[in-house]
Amino acid sequence: MSEKRSNFGSAWIFILAAIGSAAGLGNLWRFPYLAYEHGGAAFFIAYIICLLCIGLPLLIVEVGLGKHTKKGAPEAMASVGKRGYFKVIGWLSVMVAFSILTYYIVIAAWTVNYATNAFSLPWQGGSESYFFNQFLAITTDIGSFSTPRLPIIAGVIIILLLTYICIYKGTSGLAFVAKWITPLPFILLIILLINSLSLSGSETGLHALFVPVWASLLDNKLWFDAASQVIFSISLATGVMFAYGALLDKKVNVAKTCTIVVIGDTIASVICGMIVFSVIGHVALIDGKSIHDVISGGIGLAFVVLPQALALLPTGQGIFSFIFYLSVFFLAFTSIISLIESVLAAFMDSKAKLKRASLLLVICLLLLIFNIIYTMGNGLYLLDVVDHYINGYFMLFVMILEALLIGWVYNIFRFNQTVFLSSNHKALKLLFALLVSVVVPLMLIILFVRQISSDITTAYGGYPSAYLTGIGIGIFAVVILASILFTKKY
Ligand code: PFF
C-alpha cells in the first residue's frame, strides 16, 4: 500500500517549494544568454507570451491534477480517461525527471567545487583553461572517455547526502527546504545585484541585455527557444508539479497560486540576467573589448565568463565569488529536490512496497552511478547532447500529450472547480480551456516539427552524427521502454 501524504499546510509553502523547483540553473545559464542572443527585450516579450499561452496554463493543469487526485504523475494521469491507459504519460514525465537528474546534479557539483575554491580563486590566471583543462580535464571529443574526476564525484556525493537528509522524512522535510533554503539564493542574488549594478560599465551590459531588436521576433528559433525555456524553467513535463500539487490543501486556488510561482521564477531570471550582464559590461570596459567578445553561451557563461569577471571586481573578489557559487548551488539544490520528489512520489503511489527512506536511498545510489558518467573528460559533451534530447524533444512531447489529453479526453471543464474554486471568472475559464485544448498543442506541435527538421539539416552542436544518433536512439529506447515497463508493473 502506498504511504499516506500529508499537506504542505499553507499555500505559501507550496509557492516557495514550486519557486525553488522552478528557479534553478536554467535561470542563470540559459535565460540571460538567450535574451542576449535573441534581441534583448524582444526575447522577453516572446518569453512572456509563451509563459502566458503555454507555461501558465500547463502549470495549472499539472498542479490542478496533482491536487485533485492527491497523486504523483503516473496515478494522476491514470485518472484521465478510462482504464488508466494514460498512466504511461505520467511515467514518461517521471523518466524525464530522472534523466535530467542524471546530469543536473553534476553541474550542481561543479558549483560546490567552485564555491569551496572561491577564496583562493584558482581560475584567476585564465578561467577558460582552468575550467576545461584543469577542472574538467576535458577530452578532445565526445568519443574519448577518461577516468572520472574525483572532486566532482565528491560534489555529487555531498549533494545526494544533503538531499537524503533533507527529504527522507517526507512532507515536513520538503516544507523545511521550501521555507529555509528557497529564499537563500534570492537574498544572495540581491546582494550580488546591488554590487554588480554599482560597477563601472554595468550600464553597457544592461543595454546589451534589454535593448530590443524587434526583427528577432520574426526568427522562429527565438520562439522555439522561448517556449522550451519556459517549459524547462517552470519545471513542467517532469511530474514535479503533480507531486507538489498533491501536497496542496483542497481550499487553495490553483490558478492564483501558479501565477505567483510563475512571477517568482521570472523575477529570478531577470535578476540573474541583470547580474550576469552588469558584470560582463564591467569586464568589457576593463579589457577594452565589446560585450560580444566577452559573452559566451551555455555553461561557459557560468563557469568561464563569470568566474573571470568576479575575479576582476575592484574589491571582495573572493567573497563575491563565494556568494555567487553558493547561490547557484542553492538554486540547483531546490530544483534537484523537486525532481527527486517527482520520482519518489510516483513509486510511493505504486504497488511497490518500499518505504520512503529506502526508496530514496535506492534512487540516490542510482543517481550517483549515472552522474559519474558525466564526471569523465567527455562528460560535458555527453551532458550537452542528452540535455538537447530531453529538453528539445521529450519535454515538448510530454507537454503536447498532456495538453491533448486534458483538453480533449478529460473534458477541461471538469477542471474548473479544482483550479478556480469559485464559479465566477467565466471568461477566464473559457480562455483557459481554449489555451489548453487548442493553442498549446498547436504551438508545441509546430515547434516540435521545427526541431526535428532543424536537427535533420544540421547536426546538433557539430557532434559526429553517429554519436548523436546513437545517444538519441539510446535515450529514446530507455525512456520509452522504462515508461511502458513501469506502467505495466506498477
Ligand atoms: N527549472 C529548473 C531550472 O530552470 O534550472 C530545472 C528543472 C527543475 C526542470 C525541475 C524541471 C524540473 F522538474
Residues whose N, C-alpha, C, O or C-beta is under 5 A from the ligand:
A	BS01	PFF	S21 A22 A23 G24 L25 G26 N27 F232 S233 I234 S235 L236 T238 V240 S335 L339
